[in-house]
């Protein structure tokens, strides 16, 4: 079963070249996986010259890596559907054999390859001598297995929870908590140098994490080499217990998903929510108000739409504390504005087959434009709140109020241009989003990865290019004359508004001309 499912996963990866990726794309993806993993591993291998710091750093890194593996399948890709265990429910396969086969299949792919290459570099960084390298390599391989088992166990458990709305709410809280912990760990890890790491707050956390299963894997080789047998025994027991508990947890969740059917009830609060009862789609403004109310209501009621906003808020507010440590830290709030604007990208994709109702109700140019203005207003409203909060926090903490006018103008331009790009590419390069609700943040259906990647890259690059002229004014305000800060405050919102106007206009025209083709693309999400 191990060889069969691993071979099946490998064959599925090969067959992706027939779905638009191409053989050249497969080779490029393979090279990128090895290159990215190699660069990360090379950076951590340099810690070999600081043995004391290496142990503390790796304890934090190993714990963060485990959290990342448990979060990312739900945040980005959802339950692994390339080898979906539910497809084996009617076959006479013993659960332990199926579990071993799924473990082998999960280790086949570009992401596991990149992680394996990076872990080899981490093992080199942990090894004080070459004779210690076999122990650190074994620990790194054990971490990879621990990550896969934990990821599959949580994904199988969450797939059952996400069958009902209350389950999706609980899943949202759990996922957000894990994401917040991972973000805090990665932020603390990236904000300090190796030499000062062991003596800082992150170093104290690392010493505590050394008594957790992933952290114990980082410290256990040193304990064995130093002859610290009591500590080695404790950490070894923690590691064995983690594998046993994780394996049994995965087995229980897997068996439960194969033998039970989740509830599909969707009852909840009254339907009026945040929708304006007086809004009607009889004018451009009325249509925009109607769609704005609908988007806010769906965002409030549906965890699939609510959770990305919470994560954008967490990253947008926390990012400036990482990248800048000066009075100008508020400029990093531009990141919050840009990623907030990109949330309008799935205006058509997230509807699935429900888009046909929009084709009937908003089929003319005026209503099509009003619908897009409603989606844009939602992204600007929510993104504006996140960005303003981020700016106020940075200005207060860093005492950088003098930079606020330029920051506000720059962020207004970034929010408007990124939102305009998201709306335009959402119509120009639409892609389907899985509608099965087994994944809270599944971003695209199999076979449309290239289209989704092209659309996302187009949104990001267009938003950055559109913001560049305003960024020049902000730079002039910091280097030439402070008066340019106020010029940025005036020009930024104008640039953002003009970009948004053009983006909505072009997207609505394309939507009216190509609505059947857009529907044909996004309806594929109903089959996943």
C-alpha positions in Angstrom: 0.0 0.0 0.0 2.9 2.4 0.7 4.4 1.9 -2.8 1.0 2.0 -4.4 -0.2 5.3 -2.9 3.3 6.9 -3.3 3.3 5.9 -6.9 -0.2 7.2 -7.4 0.8 10.6 -5.9 3.8 10.7 -8.2 1.7 9.8 -11.2 -0.8 12.6 -10.3 2.1 15.1 -10.1 3.3 14.0 -13.5 -0.1 14.3 -15.1 -0.4 17.9 -14.0 1.6 18.8 -17.0 -1.4 17.8 -19.2 -3.5 20.4 -17.3 -1.7 23.6 -18.4 1.5 23.4 -16.4 3.7 21.7 -19.0 6.8 19.6 -18.6 8.9 22.8 -18.5 6.8 24.0 -15.6 7.3 20.7 -13.8 11.1 21.1 -14.1 11.0 24.8 -13.0 8.9 23.9 -10.0 11.3 21.1 -9.1 14.3 23.4 -9.4 12.6 26.1 -7.4 11.7 23.7 -4.6 15.3 22.6 -4.4 16.7 26.1 -4.7 14.4 27.6 -2.0 15.0 24.7 0.3 18.7 25.0 -0.3 18.8 28.7 0.4 16.9 28.3 3.6 19.1 25.3 4.7 22.3 27.3 3.8 21.2 30.1 6.0 20.6 27.8 9.0 23.8 25.8 8.3 25.8 29.0 9.1 24.7 28.6 12.8 27.2 25.8 13.1 29.7 28.4 14.2 27.5 29.3 17.2 26.6 26.0 18.9 24.8 27.5 21.9 22.7 29.8 19.8 22.0 27.1 17.2 20.2 24.9 19.7 17.9 27.6 20.9 17.2 28.9 17.4 16.5 25.4 16.1 14.1 24.7 19.0 12.1 27.7 17.9 12.4 26.9 14.2 11.3 23.3 14.7 8.3 24.3 16.7 7.4 27.0 14.1 7.8 24.5 11.3 5.4 22.0 12.9 2.8 24.8 13.4 3.3 25.9 9.7 2.7 22.3 8.5 -0.5 22.1 10.6 -1.8 25.4 9.4 -0.9 25.7 5.8 -3.0 22.8 4.4 -6.1 24.6 5.8 -5.0 28.1 5.0 -3.8 27.7 1.5 -4.7 24.3 0.0 -7.2 22.6 2.2 -7.4 18.9 2.8 -5.1 17.1 0.4 -7.4 15.9 -2.3 -4.8 14.5 -4.7 -5.0 11.3 -2.7 -8.3 11.8 -0.9 -8.8 9.0 1.7 -12.6 9.2 1.4 -12.2 7.6 -2.1 -11.0 4.4 -0.4 -14.0 4.2 2.0 -15.7 1.3 0.1 -12.4 -0.7 -0.5 -11.4 -3.5 1.9 -8.2 -1.7 3.0 -7.2 -2.0 6.7 -7.0 1.4 8.3 -3.3 1.0 9.4 -2.3 0.0 5.9 -4.2 3.0 4.4 -2.6 5.3 7.0 0.9 4.2 6.1 0.2 4.6 2.4 -1.2 8.1 2.9 1.9 9.0 5.0 4.1 8.0 2.1 1.9 9.9 -0.4 2.1 13.0 1.7 5.9 12.9 1.5 5.8 13.1 -2.3 5.6 16.6 -3.7 7.4 19.9 -4.2 6.7 21.2 -0.6 8.0 18.1 1.2 11.1 18.1 -1.1 11.8 21.8 -0.3 11.4 21.0 3.4 13.7 18.0 3.3 16.5 20.0 1.6 16.0 22.8 4.2 16.1 20.3 7.1 19.4 18.9 5.8 20.8 22.4 6.2 19.3 22.7 9.7 20.9 19.4 10.6 24.3 20.7 9.5 23.7 23.8 11.6 22.9 21.7 14.7 25.9 19.4 14.3 28.9 20.7 16.3 31.1 18.0 14.6 30.7 15.8 11.5 30.4 12.8 13.8 27.3 14.3 15.2 25.7 14.8 11.8 23.9 11.4 11.6 22.1 12.2 14.9 21.0 15.6 13.7 19.9 14.2 10.3 17.8 11.6 12.1 16.3 14.3 14.2 15.5 16.4 11.1 13.9 13.4 9.4 11.9 12.7 12.5 10.6 16.3 12.4 9.5 15.9 8.8 7.5 12.8 9.8 6.1 14.6 12.8 5.0 17.5 10.6 3.3 15.2 8.1 1.5 13.2 10.8 0.3 16.3 12.7 -0.8 18.0 9.5 -2.8 15.0 8.2 -4.3 14.4 11.6 -5.5 18.0 12.0 -6.7 18.2 8.4 -8.7 14.9 8.8 -10.2 16.2 12.0 -11.1 19.6 10.5 -12.6 18.1 7.4 -15.2 16.5 9.6 -15.8 19.7 11.6 -16.3 21.8 8.5 -19.4 19.9 7.5 -21.6 22.3 9.6 -21.6 26.0 10.2 -20.9 25.7 13.9 -18.0 23.3 13.1 -16.6 25.9 10.6 -16.8 28.6 13.3 -14.9 26.3 15.7 -12.4 25.5 12.9 -12.0 29.2 12.3 -11.1 29.9 15.9 -8.6 27.0 16.1 -7.0 27.9 12.8 -6.7 31.6 13.7 -5.2 30.6 17.1 -2.6 28.4 15.4 -1.8 31.1 12.8 -1.4 33.7 15.5 1.0 31.5 17.5 3.0 30.7 14.3 3.1 34.4 13.4 4.4 35.4 16.8 7.1 32.7 16.7 8.2 33.6 13.2 8.2 37.3 14.1 10.4 36.8 17.2 12.7 34.5 15.3 13.2 36.9 12.4 13.7 40.0 14.6 16.9 39.0 16.3 20.4 38.0 15.3 21.8 34.6 16.3 24.4 36.1 18.7 21.8 37.9 20.8 19.1 35.3 20.3 19.9 33.1 23.2 19.8 35.9 25.7 16.6 37.5 24.5 12.9 36.7 25.1 12.8 34.4 22.1 15.8 32.5 23.6 13.8 32.0 26.8 10.9 30.7 24.8 13.3 28.4 22.9 14.5 26.9 26.1 10.9 26.2 27.1 10.2 24.8 23.7 13.1 22.4 24.1 10.7 20.3 26.3 8.1 20.1 23.6 8.2 17.3 21.0 9.5 19.4 18.0 12.0 21.3 20.3 13.2 18.1 21.9 14.2 16.8 18.4 16.5 19.9 18.1 18.1 19.4 21.5 18.2 15.6 21.8 21.4 15.1 19.6 23.4 17.5 21.9 22.1 15.7 25.0 23.3 12.4 23.6 26.7 13.7 22.6 27.2 15.5 25.9 26.1 12.4 27.9 23.2 14.3 29.5 21.2 11.0 29.9 18.4 12.2 32.2 17.5 15.1 29.9 17.9 12.8 26.9 15.5 10.3 28.4 12.9 12.9 29.1 13.1 14.4 25.6 13.1 11.0 24.0 10.0 10.0 25.9 8.3 13.2 24.7 9.2 12.5 21.1 7.9 8.9 21.3 4.7 10.0 23.0 4.1 12.6 20.4 4.5 10.1 17.6 2.2 7.6 19.3 -0.5 10.2 20.1 -0.3 11.8 16.6 -0.5 8.5 14.9 -3.5 7.4 16.9 -5.2 10.8 16.5 -4.8 10.6 12.8 -6.1 7.0 12.8 -9.2 8.0 14.8 -9.9 11.0 12.6 -9.3 9.0 9.4 -11.6 6.2 10.5 -14.2 8.7 11.6 -14.1 10.5 8.2 -14.5 7.1 6.3 -17.4 5.8 8.4 -19.5 8.9 9.2 -21.3 11.6 7.3 -21.2 15.1 8.6 -24.2 17.3 9.2 -25.0 19.8 6.5 -27.3 22.0 8.5 -26.9 25.7 7.9 -29.5 27.2 10.3 -28.4 30.4 12.0 -29.5 33.9 12.7 -32.1 35.9 10.8 -31.3 36.6 7.2 -31.4 40.4 7.3 -27.9 40.7 8.8 -26.1 43.8 7.6 -28.0 44.2 4.4 -29.6 47.6 3.8 -33.3 46.8 3.5 -33.9 50.0 1.4 -31.2 49.2 -1.2 -32.5 48.1 -4.6 -30.6 47.3 -7.8 -32.3 50.1 -9.8 -29.4 52.4 -10.1 -25.6 52.3 -9.9 -25.5 53.5 -6.3 -28.4 51.2 -5.3 -26.7 48.2 -6.7 -23.4 49.0 -5.0 -25.2 49.5 -1.7 -27.0 46.2 -2.1 -23.8 44.2 -2.9 -21.9 46.0 -0.1 -24.5 44.9 2.4 -24.5 41.4 1.0 -20.7 41.1 1.2 -20.6 42.4 4.7 -23.3 39.9 5.8 -21.6 37.0 4.1 -18.3 38.0 5.7 -20.0 38.1 9.1 -21.8 34.7 8.7 -19.4 32.6 6.6 -16.0 31.6 8.2 -14.5 31.1 4.7 -14.9 34.8 4.1 -14.3 36.0 7.6 -11.1 34.2 8.4 -8.9 35.8 5.6 -9.9 39.3 7.0 -8.8 38.3 10.5 -5.5 37.0 9.2 -4.9 40.1 7.1 -5.5 42.2 10.2 -3.1 40.2 12.2 -0.3 40.3 9.6 -1.0 43.9 8.6 -0.7 45.2 12.1 2.2 43.0 13.1 4.3 43.3 10.0 5.6 46.8 10.6 7.0 45.7 14.0 9.2 43.2 12.1 10.6 45.1 9.1 11.3 48.5 10.5 12.5 49.5 13.9 12.6 53.3 13.5 10.3 56.4 13.5 9.4 55.6 9.9 8.0 52.2 10.8 4.5 53.4 9.8 5.5 53.2 6.1 5.4 49.4 6.5 1.6 49.7 6.9 1.6 49.9 3.1 1.7 46.1 3.2 -1.6 46.0 5.2 -3.2 48.3 2.6 -2.0 46.3 -0.4 -3.1 42.9 0.9 -6.4 44.3 2.1 -7.1 45.5 -1.4 -6.3 42.2 -2.9 -9.2 40.6 -1.0 -11.5 41.8 -3.8 -9.9 39.3 -6.2 -12.4 36.5 -5.6 -15.5 38.5 -6.4 -16.7 36.0 -9.0 -14.7 32.9 -8.1 -16.2 32.5 -4.6 -19.8 32.4 -6.0 -19.3 29.2 -8.0 -22.5 28.1 -9.7 -24.3 30.9 -7.8 -22.9 33.3 -10.3 -25.7 32.5 -12.7 -28.0 34.5 -10.4 -25.7 37.5 -10.9 -25.8 37.0 -14.6 -29.6 37.2 -14.5 -29.9 40.0 -11.9 -26.8 42.2 -12.9 -26.5 41.4 -16.6 -26.5 44.9 -18.0 -23.5 47.3 -17.8 -25.0 49.6 -15.1 -25.7 46.8 -12.7 -22.5 44.9 -13.5 -20.6 48.1 -12.7 -22.6 48.6 -9.5 -21.9 45.1 -8.4 -18.1 45.6 -8.8 -18.3 48.9 -6.9 -20.0 47.1 -4.1 -17.2 44.5 -3.9 -14.7 47.3 -4.1 -16.4 49.2 -1.3 -16.3 46.2 0.9 -12.5 45.7 0.4 -11.8 49.4 0.8 -14.0 49.7 4.0 -12.5 46.7 5.8 -9.0 47.4 4.5 -9.2 51.0 5.4 -10.1 50.1 9.0 -7.2 47.7 9.2 -4.7 50.2 7.7 -5.8 53.1 9.9 -5.5 51.0 13.0 -2.0 49.8 11.9 -0.9 53.4 11.2 -2.2 54.7 14.5 -0.5 51.9 16.4 2.9 52.5 14.7 2.6 56.3 15.1 1.9 55.9 18.8 4.5 53.3 19.6 7.3 54.7 17.4 6.4 58.4 18.0 6.3 59.0 14.3 3.3 61.3 13.9 5.3 63.6 11.6 5.3 60.8 9.0 1.6 60.1 9.2 0.4 62.4 6.3 2.7 60.7 3.8 1.9 57.3 5.1 -1.8 57.9 4.8 -1.5 59.1 1.2 0.8 56.2 0.3 -1.5 53.6 1.9 -4.6 55.2 0.2 -2.9 54.8 -3.2 -1.8 51.2 -2.4 -5.3 50.2 -1.2 -7.0 51.7 -4.2 -4.6 50.4 -6.9 -4.4 46.9 -5.4 -8.2 46.7 -5.1 -8.5 47.9 -8.7 -6.0 45.3 -9.9 -7.8 42.6 -7.9 -11.2 43.4 -9.5 -9.8 43.7 -13.0 -7.8 40.4 -12.9 -10.8 38.7 -11.1 -12.7 39.3 -14.3 -9.9 39.0 -16.8 -8.3 35.8 -15.3 -11.0 34.2 -13.2 -10.5 30.9 -11.5 -12.7 28.5 -9.5 -12.7 28.3 -5.7 -13.7 24.9 -4.1 -17.3 25.1 -2.8 -17.3 21.9 -0.8 -16.7 23.7 2.5 -14.2 20.9 3.5 -11.5 23.5 3.4 -11.8 26.9 4.9 -9.3 28.6 2.7 -8.9 26.5 -0.4 -7.7 28.9 -3.0 -8.2 27.1 -6.3 -9.3 23.9 -7.8 -6.9 21.3 -9.3 -6.0 22.2 -12.9 -6.3 25.9 -12.5 -3.1 26.5 -10.5 -1.4 28.3 -13.4 -4.4 30.6 -13.9 -4.6 31.4 -10.2 -0.9 32.1 -10.0 -1.0 34.4 -13.0 -4.0 36.3 -11.6 -2.3 36.7 -8.2 1.0 37.9 -9.6 -0.9 40.3 -11.9 -2.7 41.8 -8.9 0.5 42.2 -6.8 2.6 43.7 -9.6 -0.1 46.0 -10.9 -0.8 47.3 -7.4 2.9 48.0 -6.7 3.4 49.7 -10.1 0.4 51.9 -9.6 1.6 52.9 -6.1 5.2 53.7 -7.4 4.5 57.4 -8.3 3.1 58.1 -4.9 6.0 56.3 -3.3 8.3 58.7 -5.1 6.5 61.6 -3.5 6.8 60.0 -0.1 10.6 59.5 -0.6 10.9 63.2 -1.6 9.1 64.1 1.6 11.6 62.2 3.7 14.8 63.3 1.8 14.2 66.7 0.1 11.4 68.7 1.6 8.8 67.7 4.3 6.2 69.6 2.2 6.0 66.6 -0.1 4.5 64.6 2.7 1.4 66.8 2.4 1.5 66.5 -1.3 1.5 62.7 -0.9 -1.5 63.0 1.4 -3.4 64.8 -1.4 -2.1 62.8 -4.4 -2.4 59.4 -2.9 -6.2 59.2 -2.5 -6.6 60.7 -6.0 -4.4 58.0 -7.5 -6.2 55.3 -5.6 -9.6 56.6 -6.6 -8.6 57.0 -10.3 -7.2 53.5 -10.4 -10.3 52.1 -8.8 -12.5 53.9 -11.3 -10.6 52.5 -14.2 -10.4 49.0 -12.8 -14.1 48.8 -12.1 -14.9 50.2 -15.6 -12.6 47.8 -17.5 -13.6 44.8 -15.4 -17.4 45.5 -15.8 -17.0 45.8 -19.6 -15.1 42.5 -19.8 -17.7 40.9 -17.5 -20.6 41.9 -19.8 -18.7 40.6 -22.8 -17.4 37.4 -21.3 -19.9 36.5 -18.6 -20.7 33.0 -19.9 -17.0 32.1 -20.1 -16.4 33.4 -16.6 -19.3 31.3 -15.3 -17.9 28.3 -17.1 -14.6 28.7 -15.3 -15.8 29.4 -11.8 -18.5 26.7 -11.9 -15.8 24.1 -11.7 -15.5 24.9 -8.0 -18.8 23.1 -7.4 -17.2 19.8 -8.3 -14.5 20.0 -5.6 
